[in-house]
Amino acid sequence: MDGVVHFEIPVDDVERAKAFYGTVFDWQMQAFPDMQYTIATTTPIDEQTQRPTTPGAINGGLMDRSKETPSPVITIGVDSVEEALKKVEAEGGTVITPSTPIPGMGSFGYFKDPEGNVMGLFQST
């Protein structure tokens, strides 16, 4: 069974969103300007693995809103993004973003399910 491992919130103004989520929920934000991405830590993490220490908890990120990702994205952890995307297409979904490397972390992809929802995939290195 592949589990939910991450979420992404599309934003129009990243500084406004960082302030909002940081103040309202006390989330810790770490910007990665080169990637145009901000990690949102919502639960404590293991410093070695950078993974949540609470079973079932997930962290996420803030990203620029785009035509492909206008709404929040739920990301599912898989063994292989490429293989999962093949299954997505075989079952009537469409690939939005093919398997894309994230240096030092793994790879990701986006797909649209048959209901029109954009979802993410993540493969750890």
Jmol script that loads the backbone (N, CA, C; Angstrom):
load data "model"
ATOM      1  N   MET A   1       0.853  -1.168   0.000  1.00  0.00           N
ATOM      2  CA  MET A   1       0.000   0.000   0.000  1.00  0.00           C
ATOM      3  C   MET A   1       0.901   1.235   0.000  1.00  0.00           C
ATOM      4  N   ASP A   2       0.678   2.154  -0.946  1.00  0.00           N
ATOM      5  CA  ASP A   2       1.446   3.401  -1.013  1.00  0.00           C
ATOM      6  C   ASP A   2       0.725   4.477  -0.205  1.00  0.00           C
ATOM      7  N   GLY A   3       1.449   5.131   0.697  1.00  0.00           N
ATOM      8  CA  GLY A   3       0.840   6.104   1.601  1.00  0.00           C
ATOM      9  C   GLY A   3       1.066   7.541   1.188  1.00  0.00           C
ATOM     10  N   VAL A   4       0.274   8.425   1.764  1.00  0.00           N
ATOM     11  CA  VAL A   4       0.426   9.870   1.560  1.00  0.00           C
ATOM     12  C   VAL A   4       1.651  10.313   2.348  1.00  0.00           C
ATOM     13  N   VAL A   5       2.571  11.032   1.693  1.00  0.00           N
ATOM     14  CA  VAL A   5       3.830  11.409   2.335  1.00  0.00           C
ATOM     15  C   VAL A   5       4.100  12.913   2.358  1.00  0.00           C
ATOM     16  N   HIS A   6       3.280  13.700   1.660  1.00  0.00           N
ATOM     17  CA  HIS A   6       3.597  15.119   1.516  1.00  0.00           C
ATOM     18  C   HIS A   6       2.357  15.842   0.999  1.00  0.00           C
ATOM     19  N   PHE A   7       2.298  17.132   1.217  1.00  0.00           N
ATOM     20  CA  PHE A   7       1.251  17.953   0.613  1.00  0.00           C
ATOM     21  C   PHE A   7       1.905  19.212   0.064  1.00  0.00           C
ATOM     22  N   GLU A   8       1.242  19.842  -0.899  1.00  0.00           N
ATOM     23  CA  GLU A   8       1.726  21.106  -1.445  1.00  0.00           C
ATOM     24  C   GLU A   8       0.562  22.079  -1.554  1.00  0.00           C
ATOM     25  N   ILE A   9       0.815  23.304  -1.164  1.00  0.00           N
ATOM     26  CA  ILE A   9      -0.192  24.353  -1.221  1.00  0.00           C
ATOM     27  C   ILE A   9       0.269  25.392  -2.247  1.00  0.00           C
ATOM     28  N   PRO A  10      -0.468  25.543  -3.352  1.00  0.00           N
ATOM     29  CA  PRO A  10      -0.110  26.572  -4.328  1.00  0.00           C
ATOM     30  C   PRO A  10      -0.433  27.955  -3.778  1.00  0.00           C
ATOM     31  N   VAL A  11       0.458  28.911  -4.026  1.00  0.00           N
ATOM     32  CA  VAL A  11       0.266  30.266  -3.510  1.00  0.00           C
ATOM     33  C   VAL A  11       0.525  31.302  -4.594  1.00  0.00           C
ATOM     34  N   ASP A  12      -0.087  32.462  -4.421  1.00  0.00           N
ATOM     35  CA  ASP A  12       0.154  33.592  -5.315  1.00  0.00           C
ATOM     36  C   ASP A  12       1.208  34.530  -4.734  1.00  0.00           C
ATOM     37  N   ASP A  13       1.290  34.588  -3.403  1.00  0.00           N
ATOM     38  CA  ASP A  13       2.245  35.451  -2.709  1.00  0.00           C
ATOM     39  C   ASP A  13       2.895  34.620  -1.602  1.00  0.00           C
ATOM     40  N   VAL A  14       4.083  34.115  -1.860  1.00  0.00           N
ATOM     41  CA  VAL A  14       4.723  33.180  -0.938  1.00  0.00           C
ATOM     42  C   VAL A  14       4.991  33.806   0.432  1.00  0.00           C
ATOM     43  N   GLU A  15       5.382  35.063   0.480  1.00  0.00           N
ATOM     44  CA  GLU A  15       5.643  35.700   1.780  1.00  0.00           C
ATOM     45  C   GLU A  15       4.366  35.818   2.600  1.00  0.00           C
ATOM     46  N   ARG A  16       3.276  36.169   1.951  1.00  0.00           N
ATOM     47  CA  ARG A  16       1.982  36.262   2.645  1.00  0.00           C
ATOM     48  C   ARG A  16       1.570  34.879   3.161  1.00  0.00           C
ATOM     49  N   ALA A  17       1.744  33.846   2.326  1.00  0.00           N
ATOM     50  CA  ALA A  17       1.368  32.486   2.723  1.00  0.00           C
ATOM     51  C   ALA A  17       2.248  31.982   3.862  1.00  0.00           C
ATOM     52  N   LYS A  18       3.565  32.255   3.790  1.00  0.00           N
ATOM     53  CA  LYS A  18       4.461  31.850   4.867  1.00  0.00           C
ATOM     54  C   LYS A  18       4.037  32.490   6.188  1.00  0.00           C
ATOM     55  N   ALA A  19       3.716  33.767   6.144  1.00  0.00           N
ATOM     56  CA  ALA A  19       3.292  34.470   7.358  1.00  0.00           C
ATOM     57  C   ALA A  19       1.980  33.892   7.883  1.00  0.00           C
ATOM     58  N   PHE A  20       1.045  33.622   7.001  1.00  0.00           N
ATOM     59  CA  PHE A  20      -0.256  33.092   7.405  1.00  0.00           C
ATOM     60  C   PHE A  20      -0.108  31.736   8.083  1.00  0.00           C
ATOM     61  N   TYR A  21       0.494  30.769   7.400  1.00  0.00           N
ATOM     62  CA  TYR A  21       0.595  29.420   7.956  1.00  0.00           C
ATOM     63  C   TYR A  21       1.533  29.358   9.159  1.00  0.00           C
ATOM     64  N   GLY A  22       2.564  30.191   9.158  1.00  0.00           N
ATOM     65  CA  GLY A  22       3.459  30.247  10.301  1.00  0.00           C
ATOM     66  C   GLY A  22       2.778  30.789  11.541  1.00  0.00           C
ATOM     67  N   THR A  23       1.975  31.833  11.363  1.00  0.00           N
ATOM     68  CA  THR A  23       1.285  32.456  12.491  1.00  0.00           C
ATOM     69  C   THR A  23       0.093  31.637  12.970  1.00  0.00           C
ATOM     70  N   VAL A  24      -0.757  31.215  12.043  1.00  0.00           N
ATOM     71  CA  VAL A  24      -1.981  30.507  12.427  1.00  0.00           C
ATOM     72  C   VAL A  24      -1.689  29.118  12.978  1.00  0.00           C
ATOM     73  N   PHE A  25      -0.778  28.365  12.344  1.00  0.00           N
ATOM     74  CA  PHE A  25      -0.550  26.973  12.734  1.00  0.00           C
ATOM     75  C   PHE A  25       0.820  26.716  13.356  1.00  0.00           C
ATOM     76  N   ASP A  26       1.645  27.745  13.449  1.00  0.00           N
ATOM     77  CA  ASP A  26       2.984  27.624  14.019  1.00  0.00           C
ATOM     78  C   ASP A  26       3.884  26.694  13.205  1.00  0.00           C
ATOM     79  N   TRP A  27       3.631  26.607  11.893  1.00  0.00           N
ATOM     80  CA  TRP A  27       4.482  25.806  11.014  1.00  0.00           C
ATOM     81  C   TRP A  27       5.800  26.535  10.819  1.00  0.00           C
ATOM     82  N   GLN A  28       6.878  25.769  10.704  1.00  0.00           N
ATOM     83  CA  GLN A  28       8.199  26.321  10.437  1.00  0.00           C
ATOM     84  C   GLN A  28       8.425  26.307   8.928  1.00  0.00           C
ATOM     85  N   MET A  29       8.929  27.412   8.391  1.00  0.00           N
ATOM     86  CA  MET A  29       9.125  27.548   6.950  1.00  0.00           C
ATOM     87  C   MET A  29      10.604  27.638   6.612  1.00  0.00           C
ATOM     88  N   GLN A  30      11.011  26.935   5.548  1.00  0.00           N
ATOM     89  CA  GLN A  30      12.382  27.000   5.062  1.00  0.00           C
ATOM     90  C   GLN A  30      12.336  27.188   3.551  1.00  0.00           C
ATOM     91  N   ALA A  31      12.769  28.361   3.107  1.00  0.00           N
ATOM     92  CA  ALA A  31      12.715  28.699   1.684  1.00  0.00           C
ATOM     93  C   ALA A  31      13.886  28.110   0.917  1.00  0.00           C
ATOM     94  N   PHE A  32      13.611  27.668  -0.292  1.00  0.00           N
ATOM     95  CA  PHE A  32      14.610  27.209  -1.252  1.00  0.00           C
ATOM     96  C   PHE A  32      14.407  28.027  -2.524  1.00  0.00           C
ATOM     97  N   PRO A  33      14.934  29.268  -2.553  1.00  0.00           N
ATOM     98  CA  PRO A  33      14.669  30.188  -3.671  1.00  0.00           C
ATOM     99  C   PRO A  33      15.069  29.635  -5.034  1.00  0.00           C
ATOM    100  N   ASP A  34      16.171  28.870  -5.094  1.00  0.00           N
ATOM    101  CA  ASP A  34      16.589  28.315  -6.380  1.00  0.00           C
ATOM    102  C   ASP A  34      15.547  27.375  -6.959  1.00  0.00           C
ATOM    103  N   MET A  35      14.785  26.731  -6.083  1.00  0.00           N
ATOM    104  CA  MET A  35      13.753  25.789  -6.518  1.00  0.00           C
ATOM    105  C   MET A  35      12.374  26.442  -6.541  1.00  0.00           C
ATOM    106  N   GLN A  36      12.280  27.698  -6.119  1.00  0.00           N
ATOM    107  CA  GLN A  36      11.000  28.393  -5.979  1.00  0.00           C
ATOM    108  C   GLN A  36      10.043  27.543  -5.150  1.00  0.00           C
ATOM    109  N   TYR A  37      10.535  27.129  -3.969  1.00  0.00           N
ATOM    110  CA  TYR A  37       9.791  26.214  -3.114  1.00  0.00           C
ATOM    111  C   TYR A  37      10.090  26.539  -1.664  1.00  0.00           C
ATOM    112  N   THR A  38       9.092  26.366  -0.806  1.00  0.00           N
ATOM    113  CA  THR A  38       9.259  26.557   0.629  1.00  0.00           C
ATOM    114  C   THR A  38       8.774  25.313   1.340  1.00  0.00           C
ATOM    115  N   ILE A  39       9.644  24.697   2.130  1.00  0.00           N
ATOM    116  CA  ILE A  39       9.258  23.533   2.927  1.00  0.00           C
ATOM    117  C   ILE A  39       8.457  24.025   4.128  1.00  0.00           C
ATOM    118  N   ALA A  40       7.331  23.371   4.383  1.00  0.00           N
ATOM    119  CA  ALA A  40       6.492  23.674   5.541  1.00  0.00           C
ATOM    120  C   ALA A  40       6.588  22.496   6.506  1.00  0.00           C
ATOM    121  N   THR A  41       7.259  22.698   7.637  1.00  0.00           N
ATOM    122  CA  THR A  41       7.387  21.652   8.641  1.00  0.00           C
ATOM    123  C   THR A  41       6.226  21.788   9.604  1.00  0.00           C
ATOM    124  N   THR A  42       5.357  20.769   9.615  1.00  0.00           N
ATOM    125  CA  THR A  42       4.143  20.806  10.419  1.00  0.00           C
ATOM    126  C   THR A  42       4.216  19.887  11.624  1.00  0.00           C
ATOM    127  N   THR A  43       5.248  19.057  11.649  1.00  0.00           N
ATOM    128  CA  THR A  43       5.405  18.074  12.710  1.00  0.00           C
ATOM    129  C   THR A  43       6.906  17.818  12.885  1.00  0.00           C
ATOM    130  N   PRO A  44       7.356  17.462  14.088  1.00  0.00           N
ATOM    131  CA  PRO A  44       8.790  17.234  14.299  1.00  0.00           C
ATOM    132  C   PRO A  44       9.361  16.185  13.339  1.00  0.00           C
ATOM    133  N   ILE A  45      10.646  16.381  12.993  1.00  0.00           N
ATOM    134  CA  ILE A  45      11.319  15.459  12.076  1.00  0.00           C
ATOM    135  C   ILE A  45      12.571  14.877  12.719  1.00  0.00           C
ATOM    136  N   ASP A  46      12.971  13.723  12.227  1.00  0.00           N
ATOM    137  CA  ASP A  46      14.234  13.105  12.595  1.00  0.00           C
ATOM    138  C   ASP A  46      15.313  13.868  11.837  1.00  0.00           C
ATOM    139  N   GLU A  47      16.288  14.398  12.520  1.00  0.00           N
ATOM    140  CA  GLU A  47      17.311  15.229  11.881  1.00  0.00           C
ATOM    141  C   GLU A  47      18.142  14.463  10.851  1.00  0.00           C
ATOM    142  N   GLN A  48      18.307  13.152  11.046  1.00  0.00           N
ATOM    143  CA  GLN A  48      19.090  12.360  10.095  1.00  0.00           C
ATOM    144  C   GLN A  48      18.322  12.086   8.813  1.00  0.00           C
ATOM    145  N   THR A  49      17.069  11.640   8.932  1.00  0.00           N
ATOM    146  CA  THR A  49      16.299  11.245   7.750  1.00  0.00           C
ATOM    147  C   THR A  49      15.413  12.360   7.211  1.00  0.00           C
ATOM    148  N   GLN A  50      15.191  13.395   8.013  1.00  0.00           N
ATOM    149  CA  GLN A  50      14.306  14.504   7.655  1.00  0.00           C
ATOM    150  C   GLN A  50      12.849  14.053   7.506  1.00  0.00           C
ATOM    151  N   ARG A  51      12.507  12.930   8.116  1.00  0.00           N
ATOM    152  CA  ARG A  51      11.144  12.408   8.042  1.00  0.00           C
ATOM    153  C   ARG A  51      10.435  12.633   9.371  1.00  0.00           C
ATOM    154  N   PRO A  52       9.102  12.750   9.340  1.00  0.00           N
ATOM    155  CA  PRO A  52       8.343  12.966  10.575  1.00  0.00           C
ATOM    156  C   PRO A  52       8.585  11.867  11.601  1.00  0.00           C
ATOM    157  N   THR A  53       8.651  12.268  12.876  1.00  0.00           N
ATOM    158  CA  THR A  53       8.846  11.306  13.954  1.00  0.00           C
ATOM    159  C   THR A  53       7.512  10.781  14.483  1.00  0.00           C
ATOM    160  N   THR A  54       6.414  11.426  14.150  1.00  0.00           N
ATOM    161  CA  THR A  54       5.091  10.987  14.576  1.00  0.00           C
ATOM    162  C   THR A  54       4.484  10.107  13.485  1.00  0.00           C
ATOM    163  N   PRO A  55       4.135   8.859  13.809  1.00  0.00           N
ATOM    164  CA  PRO A  55       3.545   7.983  12.793  1.00  0.00           C
ATOM    165  C   PRO A  55       2.300   8.613  12.163  1.00  0.00           C
ATOM    166  N   GLY A  56       2.241   8.575  10.841  1.00  0.00           N
ATOM    167  CA  GLY A  56       1.087   9.097  10.115  1.00  0.00           C
ATOM    168  C   GLY A  56       1.135  10.584   9.816  1.00  0.00           C
ATOM    169  N   ALA A  57       2.062  11.314  10.426  1.00  0.00           N
ATOM    170  CA  ALA A  57       2.156  12.756  10.206  1.00  0.00           C
ATOM    171  C   ALA A  57       2.939  13.027   8.918  1.00  0.00           C
ATOM    172  N   ILE A  58       2.618  14.131   8.259  1.00  0.00           N
ATOM    173  CA  ILE A  58       3.343  14.515   7.054  1.00  0.00           C
ATOM    174  C   ILE A  58       3.685  15.996   7.103  1.00  0.00           C
ATOM    175  N   ASN A  59       4.704  16.368   6.376  1.00  0.00           N
ATOM    176  CA  ASN A  59       5.067  17.765   6.182  1.00  0.00           C
ATOM    177  C   ASN A  59       4.755  18.113   4.734  1.00  0.00           C
ATOM    178  N   GLY A  60       4.941  19.364   4.377  1.00  0.00           N
ATOM    179  CA  GLY A  60       4.573  19.770   3.030  1.00  0.00           C
ATOM    180  C   GLY A  60       5.380  20.923   2.514  1.00  0.00           C
ATOM    181  N   GLY A  61       4.773  21.657   1.617  1.00  0.00           N
ATOM    182  CA  GLY A  61       5.464  22.781   1.021  1.00  0.00           C
ATOM    183  C   GLY A  61       4.520  23.782   0.392  1.00  0.00           C
ATOM    184  N   LEU A  62       5.074  24.958   0.149  1.00  0.00           N
ATOM    185  CA  LEU A  62       4.372  26.025  -0.568  1.00  0.00           C
ATOM    186  C   LEU A  62       5.059  26.174  -1.916  1.00  0.00           C
ATOM    187  N   MET A  63       4.263  26.294  -2.973  1.00  0.00           N
ATOM    188  CA  MET A  63       4.819  26.437  -4.314  1.00  0.00           C
ATOM    189  C   MET A  63       4.021  27.482  -5.074  1.00  0.00           C
ATOM    190  N   ASP A  64       4.609  28.023  -6.109  1.00  0.00           N
ATOM    191  CA  ASP A  64       3.892  28.981  -6.942  1.00  0.00           C
ATOM    192  C   ASP A  64       2.695  28.300  -7.595  1.00  0.00           C
ATOM    193  N   ARG A  65       1.554  28.981  -7.574  1.00  0.00           N
ATOM    194  CA  ARG A  65       0.367  28.470  -8.238  1.00  0.00           C
ATOM    195  C   ARG A  65       0.627  28.462  -9.745  1.00  0.00           C
ATOM    196  N   SER A  66       0.187  27.411 -10.412  1.00  0.00           N
ATOM    197  CA  SER A  66       0.344  27.324 -11.859  1.00  0.00           C
ATOM    198  C   SER A  66      -0.931  26.777 -12.477  1.00  0.00           C
ATOM    199  N   LYS A  67      -0.971  26.791 -13.786  1.00  0.00           N
ATOM    200  CA  LYS A  67      -2.115  26.229 -14.505  1.00  0.00           C
ATOM    201  C   LYS A  67      -2.245  24.739 -14.193  1.00  0.00           C
ATOM    202  N   GLU A  68      -1.101  24.053 -14.067  1.00  0.00           N
ATOM    203  CA  GLU A  68      -1.111  22.620 -13.802  1.00  0.00           C
ATOM    204  C   GLU A  68      -1.466  22.294 -12.359  1.00  0.00           C
ATOM    205  N   THR A  69      -1.104  23.180 -11.430  1.00  0.00           N
ATOM    206  CA  THR A  69      -1.360  22.938 -10.006  1.00  0.00           C
ATOM    207  C   THR A  69      -2.057  24.153  -9.379  1.00  0.00           C
ATOM    208  N   PRO A  70      -3.351  24.326  -9.703  1.00  0.00           N
ATOM    209  CA  PRO A  70      -4.076  25.474  -9.151  1.00  0.00           C
ATOM    210  C   PRO A  70      -4.615  25.246  -7.740  1.00  0.00           C
ATOM    211  N   SER A  71      -4.667  23.997  -7.302  1.00  0.00           N
ATOM    212  CA  SER A  71      -5.243  23.626  -6.010  1.00  0.00           C
ATOM    213  C   SER A  71      -4.237  22.804  -5.216  1.00  0.00           C
ATOM    214  N   PRO A  72      -4.465  22.612  -3.906  1.00  0.00           N
ATOM    215  CA  PRO A  72      -3.551  21.797  -3.115  1.00  0.00           C
ATOM    216  C   PRO A  72      -3.350  20.405  -3.719  1.00  0.00           C
ATOM    217  N   VAL A  73      -2.138  19.895  -3.538  1.00  0.00           N
ATOM    218  CA  VAL A  73      -1.747  18.604  -4.102  1.00  0.00           C
ATOM    219  C   VAL A  73      -1.383  17.654  -2.958  1.00  0.00           C
ATOM    220  N   ILE A  74      -1.950  16.457  -3.002  1.00  0.00           N
ATOM    221  CA  ILE A  74      -1.594  15.383  -2.080  1.00  0.00           C
ATOM    222  C   ILE A  74      -0.552  14.532  -2.790  1.00  0.00           C
ATOM    223  N   THR A  75       0.553  14.231  -2.107  1.00  0.00           N
ATOM    224  CA  THR A  75       1.631  13.463  -2.724  1.00  0.00           C
ATOM    225  C   THR A  75       1.721  12.080  -2.093  1.00  0.00           C
ATOM    226  N   ILE A  76       1.819  11.067  -2.955  1.00  0.00           N
ATOM    227  CA  ILE A  76       1.844   9.665  -2.551  1.00  0.00           C
ATOM    228  C   ILE A  76       3.255   9.119  -2.737  1.00  0.00           C
ATOM    229  N   GLY A  77       3.777   8.448  -1.747  1.00  0.00           N
ATOM    230  CA  GLY A  77       5.099   7.835  -1.835  1.00  0.00           C
ATOM    231  C   GLY A  77       5.031   6.517  -2.590  1.00  0.00           C
ATOM    232  N   VAL A  78       5.905   6.344  -3.576  1.00  0.00           N
ATOM    233  CA  VAL A  78       5.926   5.131  -4.401  1.00  0.00           C
ATOM    234  C   VAL A  78       7.359   4.630  -4.542  1.00  0.00           C
ATOM    235  N   ASP A  79       7.503   3.378  -4.949  1.00  0.00           N
ATOM    236  CA  ASP A  79       8.831   2.810  -5.196  1.00  0.00           C
ATOM    237  C   ASP A  79       9.447   3.380  -6.463  1.00  0.00           C
ATOM    238  N   SER A  80       8.603   3.663  -7.477  1.00  0.00           N
ATOM    239  CA  SER A  80       9.081   4.175  -8.753  1.00  0.00           C
ATOM    240  C   SER A  80       8.053   5.126  -9.346  1.00  0.00           C
ATOM    241  N   VAL A  81       8.434   6.394  -9.501  1.00  0.00           N
ATOM    242  CA  VAL A  81       7.534   7.372 -10.108  1.00  0.00           C
ATOM    243  C   VAL A  81       7.205   6.953 -11.536  1.00  0.00           C
ATOM    244  N   GLU A  82       8.200   6.521 -12.283  1.00  0.00           N
ATOM    245  CA  GLU A  82       7.967   6.122 -13.680  1.00  0.00           C
ATOM    246  C   GLU A  82       6.955   4.982 -13.782  1.00  0.00           C
ATOM    247  N   GLU A  83       7.104   3.966 -12.949  1.00  0.00           N
ATOM    248  CA  GLU A  83       6.173   2.830 -12.991  1.00  0.00           C
ATOM    249  C   GLU A  83       4.768   3.251 -12.545  1.00  0.00           C
ATOM    250  N   ALA A  84       4.694   4.089 -11.519  1.00  0.00           N
ATOM    251  CA  ALA A  84       3.387   4.563 -11.049  1.00  0.00           C
ATOM    252  C   ALA A  84       2.684   5.372 -12.135  1.00  0.00           C
ATOM    253  N   LEU A  85       3.433   6.200 -12.869  1.00  0.00           N
ATOM    254  CA  LEU A  85       2.827   6.986 -13.941  1.00  0.00           C
ATOM    255  C   LEU A  85       2.320   6.097 -15.076  1.00  0.00           C
ATOM    256  N   LYS A  86       3.000   4.988 -15.335  1.00  0.00           N
ATOM    257  CA  LYS A  86       2.510   4.028 -16.339  1.00  0.00           C
ATOM    258  C   LYS A  86       1.169   3.443 -15.894  1.00  0.00           C
ATOM    259  N   LYS A  87       1.059   3.115 -14.608  1.00  0.00           N
ATOM    260  CA  LYS A  87      -0.199   2.586 -14.064  1.00  0.00           C
ATOM    261  C   LYS A  87      -1.303   3.640 -14.136  1.00  0.00           C
ATOM    262  N   VAL A  88      -0.943   4.881 -13.812  1.00  0.00           N
ATOM    263  CA  VAL A  88      -1.908   5.990 -13.886  1.00  0.00           C
ATOM    264  C   VAL A  88      -2.512   6.056 -15.280  1.00  0.00           C
ATOM    265  N   GLU A  89      -1.651   6.059 -16.295  1.00  0.00           N
ATOM    266  CA  GLU A  89      -2.135   6.148 -17.676  1.00  0.00           C
ATOM    267  C   GLU A  89      -2.963   4.927 -18.065  1.00  0.00           C
ATOM    268  N   ALA A  90      -2.543   3.749 -17.631  1.00  0.00           N
ATOM    269  CA  ALA A  90      -3.274   2.521 -17.951  1.00  0.00           C
ATOM    270  C   ALA A  90      -4.682   2.522 -17.360  1.00  0.00           C
ATOM    271  N   GLU A  91      -4.859   3.249 -16.254  1.00  0.00           N
ATOM    272  CA  GLU A  91      -6.159   3.289 -15.579  1.00  0.00           C
ATOM    273  C   GLU A  91      -6.972   4.544 -15.889  1.00  0.00           C
ATOM    274  N   GLY A  92      -6.567   5.297 -16.918  1.00  0.00           N
ATOM    275  CA  GLY A  92      -7.375   6.434 -17.355  1.00  0.00           C
ATOM    276  C   GLY A  92      -6.936   7.791 -16.858  1.00  0.00           C
ATOM    277  N   GLY A  93      -5.815   7.853 -16.121  1.00  0.00           N
ATOM    278  CA  GLY A  93      -5.282   9.141 -15.680  1.00  0.00           C
ATOM    279  C   GLY A  93      -4.333   9.697 -16.728  1.00  0.00           C
ATOM    280  N   THR A  94      -3.866  10.914 -16.506  1.00  0.00           N
ATOM    281  CA  THR A  94      -2.923  11.536 -17.434  1.00  0.00           C
ATOM    282  C   THR A  94      -1.717  12.078 -16.662  1.00  0.00           C
ATOM    283  N   VAL A  95      -0.568  12.017 -17.313  1.00  0.00           N
ATOM    284  CA  VAL A  95       0.661  12.539 -16.719  1.00  0.00           C
ATOM    285  C   VAL A  95       0.691  14.048 -16.916  1.00  0.00           C
ATOM    286  N   ILE A  96       0.907  14.777 -15.848  1.00  0.00           N
ATOM    287  CA  ILE A  96       1.050  16.231 -15.910  1.00  0.00           C
ATOM    288  C   ILE A  96       2.532  16.591 -15.953  1.00  0.00           C
ATOM    289  N   THR A  97       3.318  15.998 -15.054  1.00  0.00           N
ATOM    290  CA  THR A  97       4.772  16.202 -14.994  1.00  0.00           C
ATOM    291  C   THR A  97       5.426  14.836 -14.899  1.00  0.00           C
ATOM    292  N   PRO A  98       6.288  14.479 -15.854  1.00  0.00           N
ATOM    293  CA  PRO A  98       6.960  13.175 -15.778  1.00  0.00           C
ATOM    294  C   PRO A  98       7.931  13.120 -14.609  1.00  0.00           C
ATOM    295  N   SER A  99       8.480  11.954 -14.374  1.00  0.00           N
ATOM    296  CA  SER A  99       9.450  11.772 -13.296  1.00  0.00           C
ATOM    297  C   SER A  99      10.560  12.810 -13.420  1.00  0.00           C
ATOM    298  N   THR A 100      10.749  13.594 -12.345  1.00  0.00           N
ATOM    299  CA  THR A 100      11.704  14.698 -12.332  1.00  0.00           C
ATOM    300  C   THR A 100      12.593  14.565 -11.096  1.00  0.00           C
ATOM    301  N   PRO A 101      13.914  14.572 -11.273  1.00  0.00           N
ATOM    302  CA  PRO A 101      14.808  14.426 -10.114  1.00  0.00           C
ATOM    303  C   PRO A 101      14.755  15.618  -9.167  1.00  0.00           C
ATOM    304  N   ILE A 102      14.888  15.323  -7.885  1.00  0.00           N
ATOM    305  CA  ILE A 102      15.092  16.329  -6.841  1.00  0.00           C
ATOM    306  C   ILE A 102      16.460  15.988  -6.253  1.00  0.00           C
ATOM    307  N   PRO A 103      17.491  16.763  -6.553  1.00  0.00           N
ATOM    308  CA  PRO A 103      18.844  16.418  -6.123  1.00  0.00           C
ATOM    309  C   PRO A 103      18.939  16.111  -4.624  1.00  0.00           C
ATOM    310  N   GLY A 104      19.525  14.959  -4.330  1.00  0.00           N
ATOM    311  CA  GLY A 104      19.741  14.556  -2.952  1.00  0.00           C
ATOM    312  C   GLY A 104      18.518  14.026  -2.239  1.00  0.00           C
ATOM    313  N   MET A 105      17.365  13.980  -2.904  1.00  0.00           N
ATOM    314  CA  MET A 105      16.140  13.540  -2.240  1.00  0.00           C
ATOM    315  C   MET A 105      15.457  12.376  -2.956  1.00  0.00           C
ATOM    316  N   GLY A 106      15.360  12.455  -4.275  1.00  0.00           N
ATOM    317  CA  GLY A 106      14.621  11.438  -5.023  1.00  0.00           C
ATOM    318  C   GLY A 106      14.073  12.018  -6.309  1.00  0.00           C
ATOM    319  N   SER A 107      12.820  11.712  -6.598  1.00  0.00           N
ATOM    320  CA  SER A 107      12.167  12.277  -7.782  1.00  0.00           C
ATOM    321  C   SER A 107      10.675  12.418  -7.517  1.00  0.00           C
ATOM    322  N   PHE A 108      10.030  13.247  -8.348  1.00  0.00           N
ATOM    323  CA  PHE A 108       8.599  13.474  -8.196  1.00  0.00           C
ATOM    324  C   PHE A 108       7.939  13.511  -9.567  1.00  0.00           C
ATOM    325  N   GLY A 109       6.638  13.443  -9.574  1.00  0.00           N
ATOM    326  CA  GLY A 109       5.836  13.620 -10.781  1.00  0.00           C
ATOM    327  C   GLY A 109       4.438  14.043 -10.369  1.00  0.00           C
ATOM    328  N   TYR A 110       3.700  14.617 -11.313  1.00  0.00           N
ATOM    329  CA  TYR A 110       2.301  14.973 -11.073  1.00  0.00           C
ATOM    330  C   TYR A 110       1.441  14.252 -12.090  1.00  0.00           C
ATOM    331  N   PHE A 111       0.235  13.881 -11.664  1.00  0.00           N
ATOM    332  CA  PHE A 111      -0.726  13.286 -12.595  1.00  0.00           C
ATOM    333  C   PHE A 111      -2.118  13.811 -12.295  1.00  0.00           C
ATOM    334  N   LYS A 112      -3.001  13.646 -13.269  1.00  0.00           N
ATOM    335  CA  LYS A 112      -4.410  13.980 -13.081  1.00  0.00           C
ATOM    336  C   LYS A 112      -5.181  12.667 -13.088  1.00  0.00           C
ATOM    337  N   ASP A 113      -5.984  12.444 -12.045  1.00  0.00           N
ATOM    338  CA  ASP A 113      -6.778  11.215 -11.986  1.00  0.00           C
ATOM    339  C   ASP A 113      -8.007  11.351 -12.887  1.00  0.00           C
ATOM    340  N   PRO A 114      -8.752  10.268 -13.112  1.00  0.00           N
ATOM    341  CA  PRO A 114      -9.927  10.346 -13.991  1.00  0.00           C
ATOM    342  C   PRO A 114     -11.014  11.303 -13.498  1.00  0.00           C
ATOM    343  N   GLU A 115     -10.940  11.721 -12.230  1.00  0.00           N
ATOM    344  CA  GLU A 115     -11.913  12.671 -11.680  1.00  0.00           C
ATOM    345  C   GLU A 115     -11.473  14.117 -11.857  1.00  0.00           C
ATOM    346  N   GLY A 116     -10.274  14.326 -12.416  1.00  0.00           N
ATOM    347  CA  GLY A 116      -9.781  15.682 -12.656  1.00  0.00           C
ATOM    348  C   GLY A 116      -8.906  16.252 -11.558  1.00  0.00           C
ATOM    349  N   ASN A 117      -8.577  15.449 -10.550  1.00  0.00           N
ATOM    350  CA  ASN A 117      -7.732  15.910  -9.447  1.00  0.00           C
ATOM    351  C   ASN A 117      -6.259  15.766  -9.805  1.00  0.00           C
ATOM    352  N   VAL A 118      -5.462  16.796  -9.517  1.00  0.00           N
ATOM    353  CA  VAL A 118      -4.014  16.707  -9.698  1.00  0.00           C
ATOM    354  C   VAL A 118      -3.421  16.181  -8.396  1.00  0.00           C
ATOM    355  N   MET A 119      -2.611  15.135  -8.527  1.00  0.00           N
ATOM    356  CA  MET A 119      -1.982  14.488  -7.392  1.00  0.00           C
ATOM    357  C   MET A 119      -0.487  14.389  -7.655  1.00  0.00           C
ATOM    358  N   GLY A 120       0.304  14.195  -6.610  1.00  0.00           N
ATOM    359  CA  GLY A 120       1.745  14.075  -6.758  1.00  0.00           C
ATOM    360  C   GLY A 120       2.234  12.684  -6.417  1.00  0.00           C
ATOM    361  N   LEU A 121       3.417  12.361  -6.922  1.00  0.00           N
ATOM    362  CA  LEU A 121       4.114  11.121  -6.602  1.00  0.00           C
ATOM    363  C   LEU A 121       5.518  11.475  -6.141  1.00  0.00           C
ATOM    364  N   PHE A 122       6.034  10.710  -5.185  1.00  0.00           N
ATOM    365  CA  PHE A 122       7.401  10.939  -4.715  1.00  0.00           C
ATOM    366  C   PHE A 122       8.105   9.602  -4.540  1.00  0.00           C
ATOM    367  N   GLN A 123       9.327   9.535  -5.046  1.00  0.00           N
ATOM    368  CA  GLN A 123      10.195   8.368  -4.906  1.00  0.00           C
ATOM    369  C   GLN A 123      11.447   8.813  -4.171  1.00  0.00           C
ATOM    370  N   SER A 124      11.708   8.234  -3.024  1.00  0.00           N
ATOM    371  CA  SER A 124      12.873   8.579  -2.230  1.00  0.00           C
ATOM    372  C   SER A 124      14.111   7.897  -2.796  1.00  0.00           C
ATOM    373  N   THR A 125      15.299   8.558  -2.638  1.00  0.00           N
ATOM    374  CA  THR A 125      16.538   7.935  -3.117  1.00  0.00           C
ATOM    375  C   THR A 125      17.008   6.885  -2.157  1.00  0.00           C
TER     376      THR A 125
END
end "model"
wireframe off; spacefill off
backbone 0.3
color backbone group
